[in-house]
Amino acid sequence: MTTRTSTRASRRTQQHAPLDRLVALLPWVITFVVLAFISHAGGARWREIAVYVIALAVFVSLPGVITWRLLWSRRDEDTWLDQVVFGTLLGLCLQLPVYVVGRVIGVPFLPAAIPLVALAIALVRDDRRSLLRPRLQRVPTVLAWGVATATTFAMVWLGGIGWLTWAYPRTDPASPNGDEPYQVALVAELKHHFPPQIPMVEGQPLDYHWYVNGHLAAMSWLTDLTPTVLLDRLLLPMTTFLVFAATGLIAYRLTRSAWAGAGAPVILGLVGDYSPFHGSNAMSSFNELFLSFWEPLSPSLGFGLALMLLTVHVLLKVLGERRPTRGDLALLAIATLMLSGAKATCLPMMLAGLLLVGVVVLIRRRPRRTVLIACAITAVALVFAQVVLFRGASQGMWIQPLHLGEYITWKMKLPGHGLPLVGATALMVISWACAWVGAAFLAGRATRTDLRVVFLIGCGGSGVAAALMLGHPHYSEDYFARFAEPFLAIAAAWGLWTVLSRWPARQRARLLLIGATAGVVIAYLARSSTSRPIAYEPTRASYGQLALPYVITVAALIVVGAVAWFVVRRQPHVGRTAMVAALVTIAVTSLGLIRVPDTAVAVADRPWRKVATPPRATAPIGLGGLAAARWVREHSSPNDLLATNAHWRQPGSRVTRDNRNIWIAAQTERRVLLEGWAYTPPILAEAARRRIRTHAIGFYDPPLLAANDAAFTRPSNATLGLMRDRHVRYLVVDLRYPSDLPGLQRVADLRFRTGDYAVLEVRR
């Protein structure tokens, strides 16, 4: 009878197996569809999306996964999601050095050989079956839905607040964001040259973390897609998925809990930071710390975060073992060295976390060689970044405590010093910390001595401290806080799980539901106390107007705690203090969920893909600009040099000048003698010295600027001498800027004319 019953159960299991597999794939299908749709809504054609996904799978993920299985010592514990996410990130690490070698020797397609080499190595090994067809663990359903929810919400949020309208349009006149052409120009530069230079000012070295641009340059050769399409329409969805998936997987591995694994990306993406004000407000650049609207404009941020999480995943395993394998140490070295050029911002944070671990180890008198090895690898990567990539430059940074708070006081027209500055900065940090308060439970006896906890808190805390102690002309010190966010989100999810895991599943669910509901209700109650929205533009705000919603929030949380204590005090053996603390912590963490309905409203009100056409007279790219750039690209060599008379983003502007006119170098994929000069080392150094923004600073070589412009405004054989001496081939004339086209046609040959642009070839 027992045999017959088990046979029937086995048959039912086999019958339901296909359905179970389909259900398990559902969150990933939804995620992929949402990412593809938003990329398409941002301007990517379906063919471009398909080509990019296939190329990424074949040339990056496939060799990365094989190498991951070869080196990672815990591959038997991996799910397919572990191997896809961390294998893809490792594949990105492998691709760049191979591409650089190929670019130097004139074979830019060399990365196409990486999957062939990886497959060949796998086939000749005795363990080839485990490398090519391993037995993988199942992805927990809760973890899958947590990652999928955070990823899809993040992409909808980014699309709703403007990413879809900031990307380069396919028509002109056009007004791309000021920073975006610079990133496209760097991709084009690395596509055709190595070592790279700053393409819009000929001869200036590139002191920058350019690895993401190198990856896109390699993908441009492999897919035949333009740098613009790759950067503006396809990169962000990939890095967003990798960041949230890696965050969830790290939390899952640390806690062995799918709920904690799902909680970390949800805290990182959905919860965010608490702001009790209406709509977009003066703190909007910081109350959405991780999903800031700056994230799409800094491709190195998403790319760097993803590679940082790969490094952290390996490093946490190394810290958790006394004798890590050589494969694990090799993975750590590869990931850390690649991180140095992806976004070196996080290396000082990681070194600070490791040093804190070292202090704890010394205090406990239990030295570990692995800590010293990890510190050495991180220090070498940091020195390499500072000496080789940045050539010792500070990138415009200086030491100035609370400089980040000045942005808040400026927006609210408050004094940028003294008590108002301290108060505004404190409100900003409190808004951040609400999402991380769960990490306080890691102070318990069972976890406070765990070196992995020390590392996470050390990295996150040092990032926040650096953001508050440094200054930058464009407030870029806040990138330290952005890189701190994943560390603290993982720590918060881990801390919440340590306290919630002591109760049965039904009681945990009840606590989560009650606490989250209380947090959202309190947030709406606090928001209702503000009589009007605090506008994003500078608006005078009284101290009472700023403090009142926070006072209401604290008072309401005290009431929730008191009511909870009154309810549980009559129930014996429930861990009263822990239960009340958990409930209040969940409520505080859930305050940031108020922006989920805000996102729904913003997305519903925003006309996706309906990009307003800027005025032709003031648009950075005038009528016919993209066609002129395309003609130059098709009729020139990558080694040809251009010259232009367009240096400022807005033609004819005498009030607001912005030297980020870089689109000609970006769209032609050619170097320019002198276009815009933002981001060059002399400008960054001058901005740091004067403590002003780089956009309005004039060119540091006035004679060169005057000689360049004289060739366009007073054309003659003499004034074109500079162009001949510098071996300039084409003059790209923007007729909205001062120029003499008839005079130019007498000393140069007109090759192309459309709209506001003319392209002339310099006579030799």
Number of C-alpha atoms within 10 A of each C-alpha: 6 7 8 9 10 11 12 12 12 12 12 11 12 12 11 11 12 11 11 13 10 11 13 17 14 16 19 16 14 15 21 18 13 19 22 21 15 25 26 19 17 24 21 18 14 13 10 20 19 12 15 21 15 13 17 19 18 16 22 25 24 23 27 29 25 24 22 26 22 18 16 19 15 11 19 13 13 20 16 16 17 21 21 20 23 26 24 25 27 27 25 24 24 20 22 21 16 18 26 23 15 17 20 13 11 13 12 21 16 19 24 20 12 21 20 15 12 17 17 12 15 21 14 9 11 9 12 17 12 17 21 15 8 15 15 16 14 12 17 16 16 16 24 22 19 24 30 26 21 27 27 24 20 23 22 18 24 23 24 22 17 19 26 25 22 21 24 24 21 11 14 19 23 26 25 17 16 20 17 23 24 23 25 27 27 27 30 29 27 25 26 20 17 15 12 20 18 23 31 31 20 17 14 15 17 19 23 23 20 21 24 25 27 24 22 26 27 28 26 23 19 19 16 12 16 19 27 24 24 23 24 26 25 23 19 24 22 16 21 23 24 26 25 29 29 29 29 30 31 24 28 23 17 19 18 13 18 20 21 31 31 29 30 34 30 27 26 30 29 25 25 32 31 29 30 27 26 17 18 16 22 25 25 18 18 26 24 23 25 24 22 18 19 15 19 25 22 15 22 22 20 26 26 27 27 27 27 27 26 27 24 22 20 21 25 18 19 21 21 14 11 12 11 14 14 12 16 19 20 14 21 23 22 17 25 30 22 25 30 27 24 30 26 25 24 26 22 18 25 28 22 20 26 27 20 18 25 21 13 17 16 12 10 10 9 10 14 15 12 18 19 15 14 22 20 15 17 23 18 16 23 23 15 17 26 19 13 13 19 20 14 12 16 15 20 24 21 17 12 13 14 22 24 25 25 20 21 25 25 17 19 24 16 19 12 19 14 8 10 17 22 16 17 25 21 14 20 20 18 17 24 24 19 22 28 28 20 28 24 15 23 24 13 12 9 9 16 14 16 15 21 22 23 22 27 25 22 23 29 26 20 21 29 22 17 21 25 22 16 20 23 24 21 17 17 16 24 23 21 24 25 25 26 28 26 28 27 26 30 31 30 28 31 30 25 23 23 19 18 20 14 14 14 9 11 8 13 18 13 12 21 17 15 15 24 23 17 21 28 20 18 26 28 17 16 21 23 14 16 16 10 12 14 22 19 15 13 16 17 14 16 11 12 9 15 18 13 15 23 21 13 18 22 14 13 19 20 13 13 20 21 13 12 18 16 13 12 16 14 10 10 8 8 13 13 18 14 14 21 23 17 24 26 26 25 25 28 27 27 28 29 28 23 23 24 16 10 15 19 14 12 17 18 11 10 13 13 18 18 10 15 9 13 15 13 17 16 17 18 27 26 25 21 20 26 23 19 24 22 15 16 24 16 11 10 16 13 17 12 15 21 29 28 22 24 26 24 22 23 23 21 14 11 7 6 12 17 21 23 26 25 30 30 29 30 26 24 23 29 26 28 27 24 24 27 29 27 26 21 20 21 17 22 25 18 16 22 20 13 11 17 15 19 24 24 16 17 16 17 13 9 10 10 14 17 10 16 22 21 20 25 25 17 18 21 17 16 13 18 22 16 16 24 15 8 13 15 21 20 24 27 25 25 25 17 17 19 17 20 16 19 11 15 24 16 12 18 22 15 18 15 15 16 13 14 19 21 19 24 20 19 21 14 10
